[in-house]
């Protein structure tokens, strides 16, 4: 592993060396005859000065008084490495990496996922995917449930700096040649294998039951395969709270002709839901909306367990069923009907009835049926497949106008307006990048404003108590961790003890240490 000595204090060199030389602050010198310690760091080495003299350098990586050079490891790519990911990660050959930090996850990735993917099967011939796993050392994060921690680069590994990522992002970093669709499938398999979900089935028929199942806070999303019988709950147009209406549109199902079957996880969050028309002879179920395949299957199993037979997503099976008729703004507060015919008639006595040729269009997402929904921005009429409702502005837009001012936030798994967003930075193996998130990511503690006036993901920042501020990854070269207190300290507080420990100057002084200017170390005893 190459090292270099960087000039930080020319005045610390003997006067005779400075004669006729071009030594200046910040100038690097390649080190030869390097001696390394058990941790791989340079203990000492020799450099050749500008006048040709050899000069012995001690391997100190942080500046201290009276020191001429600091020594830093040089991170270079291995030009002989054919695997592009390993080449970008760092000189893999320079490390011992035959251990497995998380044996179960390592073997699962190697055997269950990599072995079953055609693209990865091809990759194992062209690239060294097993070596990638040994370099990145992925393991299940203990601090962030469901996330995977890994070393993004050789430098991070040397500094024992692990970064927690969402599974899809971690897989993409290690295996960028895999198509995004397969990465999502890998994420679902990972969540099913390693993240437990405790769902329970509930059945109700009241307004409150329908309202909660539709607009209650949703459980974390997985990628759900969409068919005619089941769909992603995150894509449901009726999942909002519709606060501007006197009741939630789905509450109109509470007429006595429908039941709502839904699941909740251990935190009381909605996992899936299904509206069922309860007729005399059988149950007629609509599509099952869910956050996970598991929660969808639980609703399906419940339907199978009933004595009455049932059908799913069958044309005409809801004809004759009643909904509550709640008049509002010239229309009726009622939901988008999932099963055709999507037509209603007002037959009086407080009910709307599903009819094949009813006069009320029930394919509207606005929550008020029989009312037009032109795009608020451009005025064009929207259709049920493309209209978008903004919770921020309260208006309905066509898809094109909507995404001019909105974006999907991965933190809250919802569309958000640009005015409620914040730019959050994060580290990659090839540098840093940023992404737009909903501003709540800061309130939730998942992102923090750092000393460089940038907002960073909180798991990539470190707190400096003496400065009462968070330090971003890009500024960490100006700080160090004390071996005694493990606190982050500014580099100008660096004190190397005669025992080899690195602490802050204040810590050293408090314990009776003084600086020996001859060898730039702090020792017990008085100045003498």
ZISULDA-V688715 format. One record per pair of residues at least 4 apart in sequence whose ideal C-beta (glycine too) atoms are under 8 Angstrom apart, sorted by sequence separation. I is the first residue (numbers start at 1). J is the second residue. If there is no record, write none. Layout:
# ZISULDA-V688715
i,j
I,J
I,J
This chain:
# ZISULDA-V688715
i,j
13,17
14,18
15,19
17,21
23,27
36,40
37,41
48,52
49,53
60,64
63,67
77,81
83,87
84,88
85,89
90,94
91,95
102,106
103,107
104,108
105,109
106,110
107,111
108,112
109,113
110,114
111,115
112,116
113,117
117,121
118,122
119,123
120,124
121,125
122,126
123,127
128,132
129,133
130,134
131,135
132,136
133,137
141,145
152,156
153,157
154,158
155,159
157,161
165,169
166,170
167,171
168,172
169,173
170,174
171,175
172,176
178,182
179,183
180,184
181,185
182,186
183,187
184,188
185,189
186,190
187,191
188,192
189,193
190,194
191,195
204,208
205,209
206,210
207,211
208,212
209,213
210,214
211,215
212,216
226,230
227,231
231,235
232,236
245,249
247,251
254,258
264,268
265,269
279,283
291,295
292,296
293,297
294,298
295,299
296,300
297,301
298,302
299,303
300,304
301,305
302,306
306,310
327,331
328,332
347,351
354,358
358,362
364,368
375,379
382,386
383,387
390,394
397,401
398,402
399,403
400,404
401,405
402,406
403,407
409,413
412,416
416,420
417,421
427,431
428,432
437,441
439,443
440,444
442,446
449,453
450,454
456,460
457,461
464,468
471,475
472,476
475,479
482,486
489,493
496,500
497,501
503,507
504,508
505,509
506,510
507,511
509,513
516,520
13,18
18,23
22,27
36,41
37,42
48,53
49,54
81,86
82,87
92,97
101,106
107,112
108,113
109,114
110,115
115,120
124,129
127,132
133,138
141,146
144,149
151,156
156,161
165,170
178,183
190,195
204,209
211,216
225,230
226,231
231,236
234,239
247,252
253,258
264,269
278,283
279,284
290,295
327,332
328,333
337,342
347,352
353,358
364,369
366,371
374,379
375,380
382,387
390,395
397,402
409,414
416,421
427,432
428,433
441,446
442,447
449,454
450,455
456,461
464,469
471,476
481,486
482,487
489,494
496,501
497,502
503,508
508,513
509,514
515,520
516,521
17,23
36,42
37,43
48,54
49,55
81,87
86,92
100,106
114,120
115,121
123,129
124,130
141,147
151,157
156,162
172,178
204,210
224,230
226,232
233,239
242,248
264,270
265,271
277,283
290,296
311,317
326,332
327,333
336,342
346,352
347,353
374,380
375,381
389,395
390,396
408,414
409,415
426,432
441,447
442,448
449,455
450,456
463,469
464,470
481,487
496,502
497,503
515,521
516,522
35,42
36,43
47,54
48,55
60,67
63,70
100,107
113,120
114,121
140,147
141,148
156,163
171,178
202,209
224,231
241,248
242,249
253,260
263,270
264,271
276,283
277,284
303,310
325,332
326,333
337,344
345,352
362,369
364,371
366,373
374,381
375,382
389,396
390,397
408,415
409,416
425,432
426,433
442,449
448,455
463,470
464,471
471,478
481,488
482,489
495,502
515,522
516,523
10,18
34,42
35,43
46,54
47,55
62,70
78,86
140,148
141,149
165,173
172,180
175,183
178,186
224,232
262,270
263,271
276,284
277,285
288,296
326,334
344,352
345,353
352,360
354,362
361,369
365,373
373,381
374,382
388,396
389,397
407,415
408,416
425,433
426,434
447,455
448,456
462,470
463,471
471,479
480,488
481,489
494,502
495,503
514,522
35,44
46,55
60,69
61,70
78,87
114,123
120,129
139,148
140,149
204,213
223,232
224,233
226,235
262,271
263,272
276,285
277,286
290,299
303,312
325,334
344,353
360,369
361,370
364,373
372,381
373,382
387,396
388,397
406,415
407,416
425,434
426,435
447,456
461,470
462,471
479,488
480,489
495,504
513,522
514,523
13,23
34,44
35,45
46,56
47,57
60,70
61,71
77,87
81,91
114,124
138,148
139,149
151,161
250,260
262,272
263,273
275,285
276,286
324,334
334,344
344,354
345,355
360,370
387,397
388,398
406,416
424,434
437,447
447,457
448,458
461,471
479,489
494,504
495,505
513,523
31,42
34,45
45,56
46,57
57,68
60,71
61,72
77,88
81,92
138,149
139,150
151,162
152,163
172,183
221,232
238,249
262,273
274,285
275,286
288,299
323,334
343,354
344,355
387,398
388,399
406,417
407,418
423,434
424,435
446,457
447,458
450,461
461,472
479,490
480,491
493,504
494,505
497,508
513,524
514,525
33,45
44,56
45,57
57,69
59,71
81,93
138,150
150,162
151,163
171,183
221,233
238,250
261,273
262,274
274,286
288,300
332,344
343,355
375,387
386,398
387,399
390,402
405,417
406,418
409,421
423,435
424,436
446,458
460,472
461,473
478,490
479,491
493,505
495,507
512,524
514,526
10,23
32,45
33,46
44,57
58,71
77,90
78,91
137,150
149,162
150,163
221,234
260,273
261,274
274,287
341,354
343,356
345,358
346,359
386,399
402,415
405,418
423,436
424,437
442,455
445,458
446,459
448,461
451,464
460,473
478,491
493,506
495,508
511,524
512,525
514,527
10,24
31,45
32,46
44,58
45,59
57,71
77,91
78,92
136,150
137,151
149,163
260,274
274,288
332,346
341,355
343,357
344,358
345,359
346,360
373,387
382,396
388,402
392,406
405,419
407,421
422,436
456,470
462,476
477,491
480,494
508,522
10,25
31,46
32,47
43,58
44,59
75,90
76,91
78,93
114,129
136,151
149,164
150,165
168,183
171,186
218,233
260,275
261,276
273,288
274,289
341,356
343,358
344,359
345,360
382,397
388,403
390,405
421,436
422,437
464,479
489,504
7,23
9,25
31,47
32,48
43,59
75,91
135,151
136,152
148,164
149,165
168,184
171,187
218,234
259,275
260,276
272,288
273,289
341,357
343,359
344,360
382,398
390,406
421,437
422,438
451,467
456,472
497,513
7,24
8,25
30,47
42,59
147,164
148,165
258,275
259,276
272,289
273,290
337,354
341,358
343,360
376,393
421,438
422,439
424,441
456,473
462,479
471,488
484,501
487,504
7,25
8,26
29,47
41,59
147,165
148,166
168,186
258,276
272,290
285,303
334,352
343,361
344,362
377,395
380,398
388,406
418,436
420,438
421,439
451,469
454,472
483,501
485,503
495,513
498,516
7,26
29,48
110,129
135,154
147,166
148,167
167,186
168,187
258,277
259,278
271,290
272,291
318,337
342,361
343,362
365,384
376,395
420,439
422,441
450,469
451,470
483,502
484,503
485,504
6,26
7,27
29,49
41,61
110,130
137,157
144,164
146,166
147,167
150,170
167,187
199,219
257,277
258,278
271,291
272,292
283,303
332,352
342,362
364,384
376,396
377,397
378,398
422,442
450,470
451,471
452,472
482,502
483,503
495,515
6,27
7,28
143,164
146,167
152,173
166,187
218,239
257,278
270,291
271,292
318,339
323,344
325,346
342,363
363,384
366,387
375,396
376,397
377,398
449,470
450,471
451,472
466,487
482,503
6,28
7,29
37,59
47,69
135,157
148,170
197,219
214,236
253,275
257,279
317,339
319,341
365,387
374,396
375,397
378,400
416,438
448,470
450,472
452,474
465,487
480,502
482,504
485,507
5,28
6,29
110,133
139,162
141,164
147,170
150,173
167,190
215,238
271,294
272,295
283,306
366,389
373,396
375,398
378,401
424,447
452,475
464,487
465,488
466,489
467,490
484,507
498,521
4,28
5,29
35,59
109,133
150,174
167,191
214,238
215,239
259,283
261,285
271,295
272,296
288,312
315,339
316,340
365,389
377,401
392,416
393,417
414,438
451,475
464,488
466,490
496,520
497,521
498,522
4,29
34,59
214,239
215,240
250,275
274,299
283,308
285,310
287,312
313,338
314,339
315,340
316,341
325,350
337,362
344,369
376,401
390,415
392,417
410,435
422,447
450,475
463,488
464,489
482,507
496,521
497,522
498,523
4,30
5,31
23,49
31,57
45,71
215,241
272,298
273,299
282,308
283,309
284,310
285,311
286,312
287,313
313,339
315,341
324,350
325,351
336,362
337,363
375,401
411,437
412,438
462,488
464,490
496,522
497,523
498,524
4,31
23,50
106,133
215,242
263,290
271,298
272,299
276,303
281,308
282,309
283,310
284,311
285,312
286,313
324,351
325,352
335,362
336,363
377,404
388,415
390,417
392,419
409,436
410,437
411,438
466,493
495,522
2,30
3,31
21,49
22,50
281,309
282,310
283,311
285,313
323,351
324,352
332,360
334,362
336,364
392,420
409,437
412,440
2,31
21,50
42,71
109,138
274,303
282,311
322,351
323,352
336,365
407,436
409,438
411,440
412,441
425,454
21,51
192,222
265,295
284,314
322,352
323,353
366,396
411,441
425,455
426,456
3,34
20,51
42,73
191,222
322,353
323,354
423,454
424,455
425,456
426,457
17,49
19,51
41,73
106,138
138,170
263,295
286,318
321,353
322,354
335,367
409,441
423,455
424,456
425,457
105,138
215,248
284,317
320,353
321,354
334,367
411,444
422,455
424,457
427,460
17,51
97,131
100,134
105,139
188,222
214,248
276,310
284,318
320,354
333,367
334,368
426,460
1,36
99,134
102,137
105,140
187,222
188,223
214,249
215,250
263,298
319,354
320,355
333,368
334,369
411,446
17,53
98,134
101,137
102,138
138,174
187,223
211,247
214,250
263,299
318,354
319,355
332,368
333,369
97,134
100,137
101,138
102,139
136,173
211,248
213,250
233,270
262,299
319,356
331,368
332,369
17,55
97,135
99,137
101,139
102,140
136,174
185,223
210,248
233,271
261,299
331,369
332,370
466,504
1,40
3,42
92,131
184,223
211,250
233,272
329,368
331,370
5,45
29,69
31,71
95,135
97,137
207,247
210,250
211,251
233,273
277,317
316,356
328,368
330,370
331,371
133,174
207,248
210,251
261,302
277,318
330,371
432,473
3,45
5,47
13,55
85,127
86,128
132,174
148,190
261,303
279,321
329,371
432,474
84,127
89,132
92,135
105,148
132,175
210,253
83,127
207,251
210,254
277,321
82,127
83,128
86,131
90,135
129,174
146,191
209,254
219,264
86,132
89,135
129,175
219,265
427,473
85,132
89,136
207,254
213,260
425,472
83,131
146,194
206,254
210,258
219,267
336,384
83,132
86,135
146,195
205,254
213,262
220,269
127,177
145,195
210,260
212,262
219,269
205,256
209,260
218,269
219,270
287,338
5,57
123,175
217,269
218,270
219,271
286,338
287,339
205,258
209,262
216,269
217,270
218,271
236,289
286,339
9,63
12,66
123,177
140,194
205,259
216,270
8,63
12,67
13,68
120,175
123,178
204,259
205,260
284,339
3,59
12,68
203,259
204,260
231,287
233,289
9,66
203,260
213,270
230,287
231,288
232,289
233,290
234,291
9,67
10,68
119,177
120,178
203,261
204,262
212,270
229,287
230,288
231,289
232,290
233,291
8,67
9,68
95,154
119,178
202,261
203,262
214,273
228,287
229,288
230,289
231,290
232,291
8,68
94,154
119,179
201,261
202,262
213,273
230,290
7,68
8,69
117,178
201,262
202,263
7,69
8,70
92,154
95,157
201,263
202,264
6,69
89,152
90,153
91,154
119,182
200,263
258,321
275,338
5,69
6,70
89,153
90,154
199,263
200,264
257,321
5,70
6,71
89,154
90,155
117,182
199,264
210,275
257,322
258,323
5,71
6,72
199,265
224,290
230,296
255,321
256,322
257,323
4,71
90,157
198,265
224,291
255,322
3,71
4,72
197,265
198,266
224,292
225,293
255,323
3,72
117,186
222,291
224,293
255,324
3,73
4,74
221,291
222,292
230,300
253,323
254,324
2,73
3,74
220,291
221,292
222,293
252,323
253,324
1,73
2,74
199,271
219,291
224,296
252,324
1,74
113,186
199,272
218,291
219,292
251,324
252,325
2,76
146,220
197,271
252,326
113,189
219,295
112,189
113,190
75,153
75,154
247,326
75,155
246,326
252,332
112,193
252,333
73,155
108,190
246,328
251,333
252,334
253,335
229,312
245,328
252,335
229,313
249,333
73,158
108,193
228,313
249,334
250,335
108,194
247,333
249,335
246,333
249,336
245,333
85,174
105,194
1,91
85,175
85,176
1,94
199,292
197,292
199,294
199,295
255,351
197,294
201,298
238,335
197,295
201,299
238,336
199,298
203,302
237,336
252,352
191,292
192,293
201,302
192,294
188,293
40,158
249,367
248,367
249,368
214,335
245,367
245,368
242,367
238,365
237,365
238,367
240,389
244,394
240,391
237,389
234,413
234,414
221,413
220,413
218,413
166,410
173,428
173,429
163,427
152,427
152,428
153,429
152,429
164,459
163,459
163,460
144,459
143,459
89,429
88,429
88,430
62,480
63,491
62,491
64,494
63,494
64,495
62,494
64,496
62,496
60,496
62,502
65,515
66,517
65,517
67,520
66,520
65,520
64,520
60,520
